[in-house]
Amino acid sequence: MDDKRAIRARMKLVREMVDDRLMRSVDLWARLAELPGYRAAATVMAFNGFKSEPDTDPLFARLAVEGKRLLLP
């Protein structure tokens, strides 16, 4: 369990060091949109990104444009 915490802490530091969060997020959601499972889906479950996590606003905009239903936890 300590190894998992250490890895998460290290990855968080790496994410925070990169300042191009929005550009990386847009690229991530574009790659997601290429997946057959995404293209076939009428409903998509997602999360609301915060801090150094991917920015989900571009994903939410894409879903709205494509007419897909969004489910959030």
C-alpha positions, 0 to 999 in steps of 0.5 A, a space after each residue: 500500500 505504501 508503494 501505491 501511495 508513493 507512486 501516486 505522490 510521484 505522478 502528482 508531482 509530475 503532472 503539476 510540473 507540466 503547465 500545458 494541462 488544457 492542451 494535453 486534455 484536448 489531445 486526450 479527449 480527441 484520442 478517446 473520441 477515436 475509440 470504437 467504444 466511444 463512437 458507438 456510445 450514446 451515454 458516457 460516464 466521466 469525472 469532473 477533473 480538478 487540480 492537476 487532473 485532465 480538464 474535462 470541460 473539452 470532453 463535456 463540450 464534445 459530448 454536447 456537440 455529439 449529442 451524447 448523454 453525460 453521466 457524472 458520479 
